[in-house]
C-alpha cells in the first residue's frame, strides 16, 4: 500500500513579498480585480484604475485573494474612510469609495447579474438610483457581545472582516446614533452584569419615537442585573427587552409598555412592529422605495393587486390607499398577525392577509384562483423562484419585484420573461450605504 505524503494536503505557503498590480474592475463583493501571470487576484481595499501594492491572504485554484497595503495611484473615487474601525470591522467594506461611486458600482452589479445569470437580459431602461443619508441610517441590527480575556474587556458590535471574532468597536457611525454612539456605555453595562459571559447578543430596533434593545441571555439575570438594565434604559431613554431562549420568549423589562412604530407620511400610515420583526433598516430609502413601486404599478380605478412576501404590510397598506383591493401573502404567521393589526390600526378595510408557504405549490390557497391586475413581490435573499413560475396564471399586466439579492432577481427575471413579460426598467436603491449589499427594484410588463 502506498503511503500518502503528509505534504500532499498542506495548504500552499503564502508569498511573503508584496506584489505590484493594476486594478481592472470590481468583483460582485466589491473587491478589486487584478491579474498576476494571468490569474485573477481579488484585492480587498482596492478600486478600479488604481495601482497598488498588495499582500496575498489566500491561494485558491482558480483565483487568489489579497489585501491592498499601499495605494500607488489612487482612483478619483477614493475617499478617506470616516470610521476609525474601517478595515477591521466587517460591518462596512466600502467606506474608502465615494458614496455616488458606491451606488453606481452596485448598479453595474445588478446589470451584470441580468447578463450572466438572467440569460443575457437587458432592462429597456435603468432607473436613477434611490439615495439618502449615508450615515446613522441603520435602524435594525444584531450586535454580538463577548468578554475577551486577552483584552480584559467586553466587546459589543459586528464581526471582524473575514473572521468570527468580534471587532473592538468604540462607536458605529452607520447605526442610528441613539445606539451607534453608545457602544462603550453598552460594553460597560454588559460587563457589569453577573452573567456577562452569558450575554451573546443584543438586537437593535429603532422606531420613529422609540429605541429598543433586546438582550439575549443564556442564564437568568439576577435582580441586581435587572436594576442595572433598567437604570441604563432610563438614563439613555432606551426600552429594554429580554430574550432567555428563542424569539418567542422576547419580553419587555422596562418600561411597562412599549410600542415601536414608523410612519409612512405620504400614505397617512403608522406601522407598528415588534423588536424582532423584519422591517427595512433604512426608513428614508423605504419611503422612496414604496413610492417608486406604486408609481411603477400605475394604479387605475377598480384594480386588484397581490402583494407576495408582504411582511407586516410595509407595501400592502400603502397599496391599499391606491387600489380597489389588496391581498397580502406572507410565510411568517406572526407577521400575518401584525399585518392584520396594522390594517385595523390604520382603519383600512380593503386588504386581506393570508399565511402561506410561498416555496410550495400555491394552487391549494384560496387567493391563488383569483385574478389580479398587478403584482408586487419582495422576497428574501433566496428569491421567489418557486412562486414566479406561477405568476403568469394571474394575468397581471404589471409586476414589480423588489430584491435584496441581484443574483436571485436575475434568475427569477429570466423565468418571468420566458412566461411572457418584458423587463421594462430596473434600478438600485442605497438601502445599505458603505456595504456591498445591493437592493434592487424591477418592473415587468406583460407582452402585448
C-alpha distance (Angstrom), angle and dihedral (degrees) to the residues before:
residue distance angle dihedral
X1 . . .
X2 3.78 . .
X3 3.75 116.6 .
X4 3.78 116.8 -129.3
X5 3.77 110.5 -126.3
X6 3.77 112.3 -115.9
X7 3.77 90.7 -134.2
X8 3.82 93.2 58.4
X9 3.81 94.1 85.2
X10 3.78 98.9 35.5
X11 3.74 117.4 119.2
X12 3.76 115.9 -109.0
X13 3.76 113.4 -97.8
X14 3.78 112.8 -108.1
X15 3.80 115.3 -115.6
X16 3.80 109.9 -109.1
X17 3.79 98.7 -154.0
X18 3.79 121.4 89.7
X19 3.81 117.6 -111.8
X20 3.80 127.4 -142.7
X21 3.80 115.1 -140.4
X22 3.80 144.5 157.8
X23 3.80 117.6 -122.4
X24 3.81 112.9 -129.4
X25 3.80 104.4 -179.1
X26 3.81 145.5 -32.2
X27 3.80 129.6 -84.7
X28 3.81 119.3 -132.2
X29 3.81 85.7 -96.8
X30 3.83 87.0 56.1
X31 3.80 95.9 -112.6
X32 3.77 117.8 143.0
X33 3.81 116.5 -103.2
X34 3.81 119.0 -138.4
X35 3.79 130.8 165.3
X36 3.76 124.4 -135.2
X37 3.80 116.2 -175.6
X38 3.80 87.7 -18.1
X39 3.80 94.9 -54.2
X40 3.81 121.2 117.7
X41 3.79 116.9 -116.9
X42 3.81 119.4 -167.2
X43 3.80 108.0 -147.1
X44 3.81 122.0 -160.6
X45 3.78 113.7 -140.2
X46 3.82 96.3 18.7
X47 3.81 127.6 117.9
X48 3.80 132.1 -156.5
X49 3.84 116.7 -81.1
X50 3.80 91.9 21.9
X51 3.78 127.7 125.6
X52 3.79 110.5 -143.8
X53 3.77 144.6 170.8
X54 3.80 109.9 -129.1
X55 3.77 139.8 -178.8
X56 3.79 123.3 -142.4
X57 3.81 117.4 -110.7
X58 3.83 100.6 174.2
X59 3.80 138.6 7.9
X60 3.80 119.9 -145.9
X61 3.77 135.0 174.8
X62 3.80 98.9 -106.8
X63 3.82 101.2 20.8
X64 3.78 141.1 8.7
X65 3.80 131.6 -135.9
X66 3.77 128.8 -134.9
X67 3.78 146.0 162.8
X68 3.79 126.5 -126.6
X69 3.81 110.6 -116.3
X70 3.80 100.4 174.4
X71 3.80 131.7 16.8
X72 3.82 107.5 -142.5
X73 3.81 96.8 177.6
X74 3.79 115.1 16.5
X75 3.78 126.2 -144.8
X76 3.82 116.0 -117.1
X77 3.82 84.9 -121.5
X78 3.81 92.7 61.8
X79 3.81 117.7 108.8
X80 3.78 134.3 174.1
X81 3.84 109.2 -92.6
X82 3.80 110.5 -113.5
X83 3.81 95.6 -148.1
X84 3.82 119.9 78.5
X85 3.82 88.9 -147.5
X86 3.80 95.8 54.9
X87 3.79 112.1 127.8
X88 3.81 93.0 29.0
X89 3.81 102.7 51.4
X90 3.78 114.4 69.9
X91 3.80 93.9 -150.8
X92 3.82 92.2 89.9
X93 3.79 130.3 26.3
X94 3.81 105.5 168.0
X95 3.80 106.2 55.6
X96 3.81 88.9 113.2
X97 3.85 89.3 64.6
X98 3.80 123.0 77.1
X99 3.82 110.7 -106.1
X100 3.81 97.8 -116.0
X101 3.82 89.9 48.0
X102 3.82 89.3 52.5
X103 3.79 94.5 56.7
X104 3.80 93.6 43.7
X105 3.81 89.2 51.4
X106 3.81 87.9 53.2
X107 3.79 89.9 49.5
X108 3.79 89.1 55.4
X109 3.82 90.0 49.4
X110 3.82 89.1 55.0
X111 3.81 91.9 49.2
X112 3.82 92.1 46.1
X113 3.80 89.9 53.1
X114 3.80 91.3 52.6
X115 3.80 87.6 53.0
X116 3.79 100.9 43.5
X117 3.82 102.7 30.0
X118 3.81 101.7 22.5
X119 3.77 95.5 57.6
X120 3.79 97.1 -100.4
X121 3.81 96.5 -47.8
X122 3.79 117.6 171.1
X123 3.83 119.9 -171.0
X124 3.79 113.4 -125.5
X125 3.81 86.9 -128.8
X126 3.80 137.1 11.3
X127 3.80 115.8 -137.3
X128 3.77 122.9 -134.4
X129 3.84 107.6 -97.5
X130 3.79 117.1 -102.0
X131 3.81 110.1 -123.8
X132 3.79 138.0 172.3
X133 3.81 139.3 157.8
X134 3.82 112.6 -17.7
X135 3.82 98.3 -154.7
X136 3.79 134.1 56.3
X137 3.79 90.6 11.1
X138 3.80 101.5 122.7
X139 3.81 112.9 100.8
X140 3.80 99.7 167.4
X141 3.81 125.5 50.6
X142 3.78 142.4 143.6
X143 3.79 111.4 -136.3
X144 3.79 123.5 -162.8
X145 3.81 119.8 -134.4
X146 3.80 126.6 -161.1
X147 3.79 139.5 153.7
X148 3.80 109.0 -128.3
X149 3.79 112.7 -156.3
X150 3.81 94.9 -161.1
X151 3.79 90.3 56.7
X152 3.81 92.9 35.5
X153 3.76 86.0 -138.0
X154 3.79 143.2 108.0
X155 3.81 112.1 -117.6
X156 3.80 124.4 -155.6
X157 3.78 124.3 -178.3
X158 3.79 143.4 52.1
X159 3.79 130.2 -22.6
X160 3.75 122.6 -90.5
X161 3.78 115.6 -99.2
X162 3.82 110.0 -78.5
X163 3.83 94.6 -8.9
X164 3.80 136.6 88.4
X165 3.82 92.4 -126.6
X166 3.78 121.1 107.9
X167 3.79 114.8 -112.6
X168 3.80 117.4 -119.8
X169 3.81 97.9 -115.9
X170 3.79 128.3 177.3
X171 3.82 94.0 -179.9
X172 3.81 142.6 -6.0
X173 3.79 118.4 -142.3
X174 3.81 96.7 -167.9
X175 3.80 92.3 56.8
X176 3.78 117.8 83.9
X177 3.83 103.4 -83.4
X178 3.83 91.9 -121.5
X179 3.82 85.3 73.6
X180 3.80 106.2 12.4
X181 3.81 92.8 62.7
X182 3.81 93.5 45.7
X183 3.80 101.9 58.6
X184 3.79 93.3 114.4
X185 3.80 91.3 52.4
X186 3.81 89.0 47.6
X187 3.80 90.7 50.6
X188 3.80 90.2 50.8
X189 3.82 92.1 48.6
X190 3.81 95.6 51.4
X191 3.80 91.5 43.0
X192 3.82 89.6 56.1
X193 3.83 94.5 55.2
X194 3.80 121.8 102.0
X195 3.81 91.6 -123.4
X196 3.82 96.8 39.4
X197 3.82 89.0 141.3
X198 3.81 90.5 57.2
X199 3.80 101.6 53.6
X200 3.82 102.9 91.1
X201 3.79 101.6 164.8
X202 3.77 145.4 27.6
X203 3.80 119.2 -164.4
X204 3.80 118.5 -151.5
X205 3.81 122.6 -148.9
X206 3.80 121.2 172.1
X207 3.79 125.0 -173.2
X208 3.79 128.4 -176.4
X209 3.80 92.1 -89.3
X210 3.81 106.9 14.4
X211 3.80 139.1 50.9
X212 3.82 120.6 -152.9
X213 3.79 133.3 -170.8
X214 3.81 122.8 -164.8
X215 3.81 113.8 -155.6
X216 3.81 113.6 -153.8
X217 3.82 109.0 -151.8
X218 3.79 129.4 -177.8
X219 3.81 95.5 -160.6
X220 3.82 130.7 35.5
X221 3.78 118.1 -83.6
X222 3.81 118.4 -123.1
X223 3.80 122.8 -122.3
X224 3.80 87.9 -104.3
X225 3.83 89.2 53.7
X226 3.79 89.7 53.0
X227 3.80 90.1 51.3
X228 3.82 91.2 52.1
X229 3.79 92.9 47.7
X230 3.81 91.7 48.7
X231 3.82 91.8 47.2
X232 3.82 89.5 52.1
X233 3.79 90.7 50.2
X234 3.80 92.0 48.9
X235 3.81 93.7 47.6
X236 3.80 95.2 48.8
X237 3.83 98.9 30.1
X238 3.81 91.4 -118.6
X239 3.80 122.9 143.2
X240 3.81 112.9 -127.7
X241 3.80 124.2 -140.4
X242 3.80 128.5 177.7
X243 3.81 129.0 -146.6
X244 3.84 114.2 -168.5
X245 3.83 95.2 171.1
X246 3.82 135.0 -10.9
X247 3.82 126.1 -5.4
X248 3.82 91.0 -86.1
X249 3.83 89.5 66.3
X250 3.81 95.4 60.6
X251 3.79 109.4 124.9
X252 3.79 137.9 167.2
X253 3.81 119.5 -100.4
X254 3.81 99.1 174.1
X255 3.01 138.2 50.8
X256 3.80 111.6 16.3
X257 3.80 93.0 -113.7
X258 3.78 132.9 23.5
X259 3.81 128.8 178.0
X260 3.79 117.7 -177.8
X261 3.78 116.7 -162.0
X262 3.79 145.0 152.6
X263 3.78 128.0 -150.7
X264 3.79 128.3 -128.3
X265 3.78 94.8 -160.2
X266 3.80 96.3 -177.6
X267 3.81 88.6 63.1
X268 3.83 99.1 34.8
X269 3.81 90.3 -116.9
X270 3.79 135.2 141.2
X271 3.82 114.1 -162.9
X272 3.81 115.6 -153.8
X273 3.81 118.3 -156.2
X274 3.80 142.6 170.9
X275 3.84 120.5 -118.4
X276 3.81 92.5 -107.4
X277 3.83 95.8 45.2
X278 3.78 119.4 111.4
X279 3.79 110.2 -105.6
X280 3.80 130.1 158.2
X281 3.81 110.4 -88.5
X282 3.79 95.5 -141.6
X283 3.81 113.2 55.4
X284 3.82 96.0 -174.1
X285 3.79 92.3 55.2
X286 3.81 90.3 41.2
X287 3.81 90.8 58.8
X288 3.80 92.2 48.4
X289 3.81 91.2 45.2
X290 3.82 93.1 53.6
X291 3.80 91.0 49.2
X292 3.81 92.0 50.0
X293 3.81 92.6 47.9
X294 3.81 92.8 51.4
X295 3.80 91.9 44.3
X296 3.81 91.2 52.3
X297 3.81 92.0 47.1
X298 3.83 87.7 55.4
X299 3.85 99.8 -152.2
X300 3.80 116.4 -134.3
X301 3.83 129.1 -170.0
X302 3.80 114.8 -77.9
X303 3.84 96.5 11.4
X304 3.80 126.4 144.2
X305 3.78 123.1 -147.6
X306 3.82 133.3 -163.6
X307 3.83 118.4 -145.2
X308 3.82 111.5 -162.3
X309 3.83 121.9 -163.7
X310 3.80 84.7 14.8
X311 3.83 98.9 168.4
X312 3.79 112.9 -169.8
X313 3.81 92.2 -19.0
X314 3.81 102.4 -81.2
X315 3.83 90.3 149.7
X316 3.80 98.6 15.5
X317 3.78 98.1 68.2
X318 3.83 96.4 43.9
X319 3.82 87.1 49.1
X320 3.80 88.7 53.1
X321 3.80 88.8 61.4
X322 3.83 89.2 62.3
X323 3.81 107.8 29.1
X324 3.79 132.8 65.4
X325 3.80 92.1 -125.8
X326 3.82 135.8 1.7
X327 3.79 129.2 -163.5
X328 3.81 116.7 -162.7
X329 3.82 120.4 -162.7
X330 3.81 123.7 -168.3
X331 3.81 135.7 168.9
X332 3.83 96.8 -147.0
X333 3.82 107.6 80.3
X334 3.81 92.9 -157.9
X335 3.81 90.1 57.8
X336 3.81 90.5 48.8
X337 3.81 87.7 56.8
X338 3.82 90.0 47.7
X339 3.82 91.3 49.1
X340 3.78 92.6 52.8
X341 3.80 90.6 47.0
X342 3.82 91.4 50.3
X343 3.79 91.1 50.3
X344 3.81 90.2 52.2
X345 3.83 92.3 43.4
X346 3.81 90.2 54.3
X347 3.84 94.1 42.0
X348 3.80 93.8 -117.0
X349 3.81 114.5 154.0
X350 3.82 104.2 167.5
X351 3.80 95.8 76.1
X352 3.80 133.4 83.0
X353 3.81 127.4 -165.8
X354 3.79 124.7 -152.6
X355 3.79 132.4 -176.2
X356 3.80 115.1 -134.2
X357 3.80 140.4 151.9
X358 3.79 100.0 -117.5
X359 3.80 92.4 -166.0
X360 3.83 90.1 70.1
X361 3.81 134.7 68.3
X362 3.83 104.2 -70.5
X363 3.83 97.4 -158.7
X364 3.82 92.6 101.9
X365 3.81 94.8 59.1
X366 3.82 120.1 98.0
X367 3.81 94.1 -129.9
X368 3.81 93.9 52.4
X369 3.79 97.1 75.8
X370 3.78 93.1 53.7
X371 3.76 123.1 94.7
X372 3.80 120.7 -122.1
X373 3.78 129.0 -162.8
X374 3.81 94.7 -151.6
X375 3.82 135.8 15.0
X376 3.81 132.3 -156.1
X377 3.80 123.6 -172.3
X378 3.81 131.0 -177.6
X379 3.82 106.6 179.0
X380 3.83 130.2 178.5
X381 3.82 122.4 -98.0
X382 3.80 91.1 -77.2
X383 3.81 88.3 66.4
X384 3.79 129.5 -143.2
X385 3.81 104.9 -77.0
X386 3.80 93.8 134.1
X387 3.82 93.5 56.1
X388 3.83 102.9 32.0
X389 3.82 87.7 67.9
X390 3.82 87.1 68.9
X391 3.81 101.5 39.1
X392 3.81 95.3 93.5
X393 3.82 88.1 64.6
X394 3.81 89.9 69.8
X395 3.80 91.9 61.0
X396 3.80 93.3 -137.8
X397 3.80 115.1 172.1
X398 3.82 93.4 -148.6
X399 3.80 134.5 29.0
X400 3.81 123.7 -170.7
X401 3.81 114.4 -162.2
X402 3.82 118.5 -164.7
X403 3.79 111.9 -164.4
X404 3.80 138.8 -172.6
X405 3.82 91.8 -171.8
X406 3.82 120.0 51.1
X407 3.81 91.9 -162.4
X408 3.81 94.7 60.8
X409 3.81 90.7 39.6
X410 3.81 89.2 56.7
X411 3.81 92.1 46.2
X412 3.81 92.1 50.4
X413 3.80 92.5 42.4
X414 3.79 89.9 60.8
X415 3.83 88.7 55.7
X416 3.81 92.1 50.4
X417 3.81 92.8 48.1
X418 3.81 90.4 49.6
X419 3.83 87.7 51.6
X420 3.80 92.3 57.8
X421 3.80 107.1 -83.6
X422 3.81 130.0 123.6
X423 3.80 121.2 -138.2
X424 3.80 96.9 -126.5
X425 3.79 103.5 173.5
X426 3.80 139.1 -9.9
X427 3.77 135.7 -178.8
X428 3.79 145.0 165.7
X429 3.79 131.4 -112.6
X430 3.80 125.4 -150.5
X431 3.79 95.5 -128.0
X432 3.84 92.6 145.5
X433 3.83 110.7 30.4
X434 3.83 116.3 -164.1
X435 3.82 91.8 22.3
X436 3.80 131.2 90.5
X437 3.81 91.6 -118.8
X438 3.83 110.9 126.0
X439 3.81 120.3 -154.8
X440 3.81 115.0 -170.6
X441 3.79 140.6 179.5
X442 3.80 127.1 -160.2
X443 3.80 136.2 -176.1
X444 3.80 121.9 -145.6
X445 3.80 122.6 -170.3
X446 3.78 127.0 -164.0
X447 3.79 111.6 -107.5
X448 3.79 112.7 -109.5
